[in-house]
Amino acid sequence: MESGPVTLDRVILARGQRGLAVRPAGPADRDRLDAFVDRCSPATLYRRFHGAGERPARREMERVAAPTATHRSWLALSPGGDVRGVATLAWGPDDVVEAAFMVEDAWAGRGVGRMLWDALAEESGRAGLGTVRAMVQADNERALRFLLAVAPGARPRYAGDAEIEVTLPVTTAVPTQEAA
Protein backbone atom coordinates (compact mmCIF):
# COMPACT_ATOMS: atom_id res chain seq x y z
CA MET A 1 0.00 0.00 0.00
CA GLU A 2 1.36 3.32 -1.09
CA SER A 3 0.93 6.25 1.27
CA GLY A 4 1.47 9.96 0.97
CA PRO A 5 -0.39 13.04 -0.11
CA VAL A 6 -3.16 12.96 -2.65
CA THR A 7 -2.41 15.00 -5.73
CA LEU A 8 -5.37 16.33 -7.59
CA ASP A 9 -4.79 16.29 -11.33
CA ARG A 10 -8.38 16.79 -12.33
CA VAL A 11 -11.60 18.16 -10.92
CA ILE A 12 -13.90 15.57 -9.43
CA LEU A 13 -17.42 16.53 -10.33
CA ALA A 14 -20.30 14.34 -9.24
CA ARG A 15 -23.93 15.16 -9.81
CA GLY A 16 -26.44 13.56 -7.51
CA GLN A 17 -30.16 13.13 -7.76
CA ARG A 18 -30.42 16.14 -5.46
CA GLY A 19 -28.73 18.47 -7.93
CA LEU A 20 -25.57 18.70 -5.85
CA ALA A 21 -22.07 18.93 -7.26
CA VAL A 22 -18.97 17.70 -5.43
CA ARG A 23 -15.65 19.35 -6.17
CA PRO A 24 -12.36 20.16 -4.46
CA ALA A 25 -12.31 23.19 -2.16
CA GLY A 26 -10.08 26.17 -2.84
CA PRO A 27 -9.33 29.77 -1.89
CA ALA A 28 -12.37 31.16 -3.71
CA ASP A 29 -14.62 29.20 -1.31
CA ARG A 30 -13.83 31.17 1.89
CA ASP A 31 -17.08 33.15 1.98
CA ARG A 32 -19.14 30.08 1.10
CA LEU A 33 -17.47 28.14 3.93
CA ASP A 34 -18.12 30.93 6.44
CA ALA A 35 -21.81 30.93 5.47
CA PHE A 36 -21.83 27.11 5.78
CA VAL A 37 -20.58 27.32 9.38
CA ASP A 38 -23.23 29.97 10.09
CA ARG A 39 -25.95 27.55 8.93
CA CYS A 40 -24.68 24.63 11.04
CA SER A 41 -26.18 24.20 14.49
CA PRO A 42 -24.09 24.27 17.67
CA ALA A 43 -24.84 20.52 17.97
CA THR A 44 -23.37 19.83 14.52
CA LEU A 45 -20.26 21.88 15.31
CA TYR A 46 -19.94 20.07 18.65
CA ARG A 47 -20.13 16.68 16.93
CA ARG A 48 -17.65 17.52 14.16
CA PHE A 49 -15.13 19.29 16.38
CA HIS A 50 -15.63 17.11 19.45
CA GLY A 51 -16.97 19.85 21.67
CA ALA A 52 -14.57 22.60 20.71
CA GLY A 53 -17.17 25.09 19.42
CA GLU A 54 -17.40 27.59 16.57
CA ARG A 55 -13.90 29.05 16.66
CA PRO A 56 -12.14 25.77 15.67
CA ALA A 57 -14.78 25.31 12.96
CA ARG A 58 -13.85 28.65 11.42
CA ARG A 59 -10.13 27.83 11.64
CA GLU A 60 -10.75 24.49 9.95
CA MET A 61 -12.73 26.16 7.16
CA GLU A 62 -9.69 28.39 6.55
CA ARG A 63 -7.63 25.20 6.13
CA VAL A 64 -10.31 23.74 3.85
CA ALA A 65 -10.03 26.84 1.61
CA ALA A 66 -6.23 26.51 1.48
CA PRO A 67 -5.54 22.96 0.27
CA THR A 68 -2.07 21.47 0.58
CA ALA A 69 -0.56 18.17 -0.46
CA THR A 70 -1.40 16.77 2.99
CA HIS A 71 -4.76 18.44 3.66
CA ARG A 72 -7.42 18.34 0.92
CA SER A 73 -11.14 18.90 1.12
CA TRP A 74 -14.18 18.49 -1.07
CA LEU A 75 -17.40 20.48 -1.05
CA ALA A 76 -20.96 19.42 -1.80
CA LEU A 77 -22.55 22.45 -3.44
CA SER A 78 -26.20 23.17 -4.18
CA PRO A 79 -27.08 24.49 -7.64
CA GLY A 80 -26.94 28.04 -6.20
CA GLY A 81 -23.35 27.47 -5.01
CA ASP A 82 -24.05 27.10 -1.28
CA VAL A 83 -21.87 24.61 0.60
CA ARG A 84 -24.06 21.84 2.01
CA GLY A 85 -21.25 19.57 3.19
CA VAL A 86 -17.47 19.29 3.52
CA ALA A 87 -15.20 16.26 3.63
CA THR A 88 -11.47 16.30 4.28
CA LEU A 89 -8.52 13.96 3.93
CA ALA A 90 -5.58 14.88 6.18
CA TRP A 91 -2.23 13.11 6.45
CA GLY A 92 -0.76 12.87 9.92
CA PRO A 93 2.94 12.63 10.76
CA ASP A 94 2.53 8.87 11.14
CA ASP A 95 1.23 8.58 7.53
CA VAL A 96 -2.25 7.74 8.83
CA VAL A 97 -4.81 9.49 6.67
CA GLU A 98 -7.83 10.82 8.49
CA ALA A 99 -11.21 11.47 6.91
CA ALA A 100 -13.66 13.96 8.39
CA PHE A 101 -17.16 14.98 7.33
CA MET A 102 -19.61 17.76 8.17
CA VAL A 103 -23.03 18.21 6.59
CA GLU A 104 -25.35 21.16 7.11
CA ASP A 105 -28.23 20.22 9.42
CA ALA A 106 -30.98 20.83 6.85
CA TRP A 107 -29.19 18.51 4.40
CA ALA A 108 -28.40 15.64 6.78
CA GLY A 109 -29.79 12.28 5.69
CA ARG A 110 -30.20 13.39 2.06
CA GLY A 111 -27.14 11.71 0.52
CA VAL A 112 -24.67 14.58 0.90
CA GLY A 113 -22.28 12.56 3.08
CA ARG A 114 -22.44 9.62 0.67
CA MET A 115 -21.49 11.86 -2.26
CA LEU A 116 -18.59 13.28 -0.27
CA TRP A 117 -17.45 9.78 0.75
CA ASP A 118 -17.47 8.76 -2.93
CA ALA A 119 -15.14 11.67 -3.77
CA LEU A 120 -12.81 10.84 -0.86
CA ALA A 121 -12.80 7.13 -1.70
CA GLU A 122 -12.05 7.83 -5.37
CA GLU A 123 -9.15 10.12 -4.52
CA SER A 124 -7.87 7.76 -1.80
CA GLY A 125 -7.91 4.86 -4.22
CA ARG A 126 -6.04 6.92 -6.79
CA ALA A 127 -3.42 7.67 -4.12
CA GLY A 128 -3.00 3.97 -3.41
CA LEU A 129 -4.53 4.09 0.06
CA GLY A 130 -6.12 0.91 1.33
CA THR A 131 -7.77 2.55 4.33
CA VAL A 132 -8.47 5.90 5.93
CA ARG A 133 -9.39 6.62 9.55
CA ALA A 134 -12.22 8.63 11.08
CA MET A 135 -12.50 9.68 14.73
CA VAL A 136 -16.04 9.86 16.09
CA GLN A 137 -17.47 10.67 19.51
CA ALA A 138 -18.47 7.36 21.08
CA ASP A 139 -22.09 8.45 21.51
CA ASN A 140 -22.46 9.79 17.96
CA GLU A 141 -24.56 6.90 16.68
CA ARG A 142 -25.61 8.69 13.48
CA ALA A 143 -21.99 9.23 12.39
CA LEU A 144 -21.05 5.67 13.27
CA ARG A 145 -24.00 4.27 11.27
CA PHE A 146 -23.04 6.49 8.33
CA LEU A 147 -19.41 5.35 8.29
CA LEU A 148 -20.32 1.67 8.63
CA ALA A 149 -22.84 2.02 5.81
CA VAL A 150 -20.66 3.84 3.25
CA ALA A 151 -17.60 1.66 3.83
CA PRO A 152 -18.54 -2.02 4.07
CA GLY A 153 -15.92 -3.74 6.20
CA ALA A 154 -15.26 -0.64 8.32
CA ARG A 155 -13.77 -1.53 11.70
CA PRO A 156 -14.68 0.57 14.75
CA ARG A 157 -12.64 0.38 17.96
CA TYR A 158 -12.69 2.35 21.18
CA ALA A 159 -9.78 4.81 21.10
CA GLY A 160 -10.15 6.30 24.60
CA ASP A 161 -11.33 9.76 25.64
CA ALA A 162 -14.90 8.82 24.59
CA GLU A 163 -13.87 8.43 20.95
CA ILE A 164 -14.27 5.63 18.45
CA GLU A 165 -11.65 5.19 15.75
CA VAL A 166 -13.18 3.79 12.58
CA THR A 167 -10.85 2.28 9.99
CA LEU A 168 -12.55 2.62 6.60
CA PRO A 169 -11.49 0.42 3.70
CA VAL A 170 -11.24 2.32 0.45
CA THR A 171 -13.16 0.22 -2.06
CA THR A 172 -15.56 0.69 -4.89
CA ALA A 173 -18.26 -1.29 -3.09
CA VAL A 174 -21.78 0.08 -3.24
CA PRO A 175 -22.81 1.58 0.13
CA THR A 176 -25.94 0.38 1.89
CA GLN A 177 -29.21 2.31 1.98
CA GLU A 178 -28.58 3.54 5.57
CA ALA A 179 -25.78 5.78 4.31
CA ALA A 180 -28.25 8.22 2.76
MONORFEN-V558770 format. One line per field, one symbol per residue. ss: DSSP state (h for helix, s for strand, l for the rest). A space follows every 10 residues. Layout:
ss->???
This chain:
ss->llllllllll lllsslllll ssssllhhhh hhhhhhhhhl lhhhhhhhll lllhhhhhhh hhhhlllsll ssssssslll llssssssss slllllssss ssslhhhlll lhhhhhhhhh hhhhhhllll ssssssslll hhhhhhhhhh llllssssss llsssssssl llllllhhhl
